[in-house]
Amino acid sequence: MSRRPLPFYARPLLATAAAVAVLAGTAAAAPADTPPDRPAALAAALDDTYYKNALGKSGAELKAALHTIIRDQTKLSYSQVWDALKATDEDPAKPSNVILLYTGRSQSKSDNGGNADQWNREHVWAKSHGGFGTATGPGTDIHHLRPEDVSVNSARGNKDFDNGGSQLGEAPGNYTDGDSFEPRDAVKGDVARMILYMAVRYEGNDSFADLEPNDKVNNGSAPKMGKLSVLKRWSQEDPPDAFEKRRNDVIFERFQHNRNPFIDHPEWVGAIW
């Protein structure tokens, strides 16, 4: 897997230990002494470079511009996803662990696999919705692949996202019924932004289905994921936090070299949908 040098616009920010760690491949969490203006400086640099062709646009024009930007990526194999998730979802309080998406549990990076109580690779955009499976591309895109407990992953299955249902005993705060899944409050926005990233990245022009959100559940094998109105509300109610922003940076710098624009610009959710 190739690694690129740090983009030129980020080089003035190398004074922070976090940026040095990313370059060194350790992907450490940002230290307490990170200058408070670094996020603003990085956002401005990205707008001046990475997102410059999307600024000032809205609707279908913005969606098309973002697609052109983010489709330029390094693709991982499905086996490479294991190691990538160990970096992207690292527990900042315990670097030998990852944080599981739905349960929120901190678990050893090495305790991954298919057995009970291990963690495996959850496709947030269910891989059966569009039939891409684990193919290199949407099936291995770590912007929507997250570590999750094996049985909780199974309970979510390929259900669309919506509010309601019965609480999962193994994952309090998560709810499910026959056709939908509701994640815990702390990651509702994360889930929404992952789904909408996939809808922009995969537009049907690279041998995979055109993925789109809709306002339904029970989408089955159609390349659709719902429920859009709920996802939009979740994105507003749960804005990007430090963990989600760091994850976006690690994916960009170390692995795929593309970004989830809805983490950098949450307002673009409403501008497109």
C-alpha positions in Angstrom: 0.0 0.0 0.0 1.5 3.3 -1.1 2.0 6.3 1.1 2.0 9.9 -0.1 4.0 12.7 1.5 2.0 15.2 3.5 0.2 17.6 1.1 2.0 20.9 0.7 -0.7 22.9 2.3 -0.5 21.0 5.5 3.3 21.3 5.9 3.2 24.6 7.9 1.2 22.7 10.6 4.0 20.2 11.3 4.9 21.9 14.5 2.3 19.8 16.3 3.2 16.4 17.7 0.0 15.0 16.2 1.0 15.9 12.6 4.5 14.5 13.1 3.0 11.3 14.4 0.8 11.0 11.3 3.8 11.4 9.1 5.7 8.8 11.0 2.8 6.4 10.6 1.9 6.2 14.3 -1.4 8.0 13.9 -1.4 9.1 17.5 -4.3 11.1 18.9 -3.8 14.8 19.0 -1.9 15.7 22.2 -3.2 18.1 24.8 -0.9 20.9 23.7 -2.1 21.0 20.1 -2.6 24.7 19.3 -6.3 25.6 19.4 -6.1 27.3 16.0 -4.9 24.2 14.2 -8.3 22.9 13.2 -9.3 26.3 11.8 -6.0 26.6 10.0 -6.3 23.1 8.5 -9.9 23.8 7.4 -8.9 26.9 5.7 -6.0 25.2 3.9 -8.3 22.4 2.7 -10.8 24.9 1.3 -8.0 26.7 -0.5 -6.8 23.5 -2.1 -8.7 20.2 -1.8 -12.2 21.7 -1.8 -11.6 24.8 -3.9 -13.7 23.5 -6.9 -16.7 22.8 -4.7 -16.9 26.1 -2.9 -19.9 28.3 -3.7 -21.9 25.4 -5.3 -25.1 23.7 -4.1 -27.5 20.9 -5.1 -26.5 18.6 -7.9 -23.6 20.9 -8.9 -22.0 20.6 -5.5 -22.6 16.8 -5.4 -20.9 16.4 -8.8 -18.0 18.6 -7.8 -17.4 16.6 -4.6 -17.6 13.4 -6.4 -14.8 14.5 -8.8 -12.7 15.5 -5.8 -13.2 12.4 -3.6 -13.1 9.7 -6.2 -9.3 10.2 -6.5 -8.3 7.7 -3.8 -6.0 4.8 -3.1 -8.0 1.6 -2.9 -7.4 -1.1 -0.2 -7.9 -4.8 -0.4 -10.3 -6.4 2.1 -7.5 -7.9 4.1 -5.8 -4.5 4.3 -8.9 -3.1 5.9 -8.1 -4.9 9.2 -4.9 -3.0 9.7 -6.4 0.3 8.5 -9.2 0.1 11.1 -6.7 -0.5 13.8 -5.3 3.0 13.0 -8.5 4.9 12.1 -10.5 3.7 15.1 -7.8 3.6 17.7 -8.9 4.4 21.2 -7.1 7.7 22.1 -7.1 6.7 25.8 -5.6 3.2 25.1 -3.7 3.0 21.8 -3.6 -0.8 21.9 -7.4 -0.8 21.5 -10.1 0.2 19.0 -13.5 1.8 19.7 -16.4 -0.3 18.4 -18.9 1.8 16.5 -22.3 0.7 17.9 -21.3 -0.7 21.3 -18.7 2.0 22.0 -16.6 -0.7 23.7 -12.8 -0.3 23.7 -11.4 -3.6 22.6 -7.9 -5.0 21.9 -6.8 -4.4 18.3 -5.7 -8.0 18.1 -9.0 -9.4 19.2 -10.5 -9.3 15.7 -12.0 -12.2 13.7 -15.3 -14.0 13.5 -15.8 -15.5 16.9 -18.3 -14.4 19.6 -17.3 -11.1 21.3 -14.5 -10.4 18.8 -14.7 -7.4 16.5 -15.1 -7.6 12.7 -15.6 -5.2 9.8 -19.0 -3.6 9.7 -20.2 -2.1 6.4 -22.2 0.9 7.4 -23.6 1.1 3.9 -24.8 -2.5 3.8 -22.8 -4.3 1.1 -26.0 -6.1 -0.2 -27.5 -2.7 -1.0 -26.0 -2.5 -4.5 -24.4 -5.9 -4.4 -20.8 -4.8 -4.1 -19.9 -7.3 -1.4 -16.3 -7.0 -0.3 -15.0 -5.9 -3.8 -12.1 -3.5 -3.8 -13.9 -0.1 -4.0 -17.1 0.3 -2.1 -16.6 -3.0 -0.3 -13.3 -1.9 1.1 -13.8 1.8 1.5 -12.8 2.6 5.1 -14.8 5.8 5.2 -17.8 3.5 5.9 -16.1 0.4 7.3 -15.9 0.4 11.1 -14.9 -2.1 13.9 -17.9 -3.7 15.5 -18.8 -6.6 17.8 -19.5 -9.7 15.7 -23.0 -10.4 17.1 -24.0 -6.7 17.1 -22.9 -6.5 13.5 -25.1 -9.5 12.8 -28.0 -7.9 14.6 -27.7 -4.8 12.4 -27.4 -7.0 9.3 -28.3 -5.1 6.2 -31.1 -3.0 7.7 -31.7 0.6 6.8 -31.3 3.3 9.4 -34.4 4.8 11.2 -35.6 5.5 14.7 -37.3 3.0 16.9 -37.4 -0.7 17.8 -36.3 -2.7 20.8 -33.1 -2.0 22.6 -30.2 -4.4 22.0 -29.2 -6.1 25.3 -25.6 -6.4 24.2 -25.4 -2.8 23.0 -27.6 -0.5 25.1 -28.6 2.7 23.3 -29.0 0.9 20.0 -32.4 -0.2 18.8 -33.7 -2.4 16.0 -36.8 -3.8 14.5 -37.6 -5.9 11.5 -36.5 -3.4 8.9 -34.3 -0.7 10.5 -31.5 0.0 13.0 -31.0 3.0 15.3 -27.4 3.5 16.5 -26.5 5.1 19.8 -26.8 8.8 20.0 -23.0 9.5 20.1 -22.6 8.1 16.6 -25.8 8.9 14.8 -24.2 11.7 12.9 -21.2 9.6 12.1 -23.5 7.0 10.5 -25.4 9.7 8.5 -22.2 11.2 7.2 -20.8 7.8 6.2 -23.9 7.0 4.2 -23.9 10.3 2.5 -20.2 10.0 1.6 -21.0 6.8 -0.1 -23.8 8.4 -2.1 -21.4 11.0 -3.4 -18.4 8.8 -4.0 -20.1 6.0 -5.9 -22.1 7.4 -8.8 -22.3 4.4 -11.0 -19.4 5.4 -13.3 -16.7 3.0 -12.0 -18.4 -0.4 -12.6 -20.3 -0.3 -9.3 -23.9 0.7 -8.7 -25.0 4.3 -8.3 -25.5 4.5 -4.5 -28.2 6.9 -3.4 -30.1 7.6 -0.1 -33.9 7.6 -0.1 -36.6 8.1 2.5 -37.5 4.5 2.8 -36.6 1.4 4.7 -36.7 -2.2 3.5 -34.6 -1.3 0.5 -33.3 -4.9 0.1 -30.7 -5.3 -2.6 -31.5 -2.0 -4.3 -28.5 0.4 -4.3 -30.4 2.6 -1.8 -30.1 3.4 1.9 -32.6 5.1 4.1 -34.0 6.8 5.8 -32.8 10.1 4.4 -34.9 12.5 6.4 -33.7 10.7 9.6 -30.1 10.7 8.5 -30.2 14.5 7.9 -31.6 15.1 11.3 -29.0 12.8 12.9 -26.2 14.7 11.1 -27.5 18.0 12.6 -28.1 16.7 16.1 -24.7 14.9 16.3 -22.0 17.1 14.6 -18.5 15.8 14.0 -16.5 15.3 17.1 -12.7 15.0 17.6 -12.7 11.2 17.1 -14.5 11.5 13.8 -12.4 14.4 12.6 -9.2 12.6 13.5 -10.4 9.5 11.7 -11.0 11.5 8.5 -7.5 12.9 8.8 -5.9 9.5 9.2 -7.7 8.0 6.2 -6.6 11.0 4.1 -3.0 11.1 5.2 -2.2 7.4 5.6 -4.6 5.2 3.6 -7.0 6.3 0.9 -5.9 9.9 0.5 -9.5 11.2 0.1 -11.8 12.8 2.6 -15.4 12.6 3.8 -16.5 16.1 2.9 -19.5 16.0 5.3 -17.1 15.8 8.2 -15.2 18.9 7.0 -18.4 20.7 5.9 -21.5 19.3 7.7 -23.6 22.1 6.1 -23.1 20.5 2.7 -25.6 17.8 3.8 -28.4 20.3 3.6 -26.9 22.0 0.6 -27.2 18.8 -1.5 -30.3 17.1 0.1 
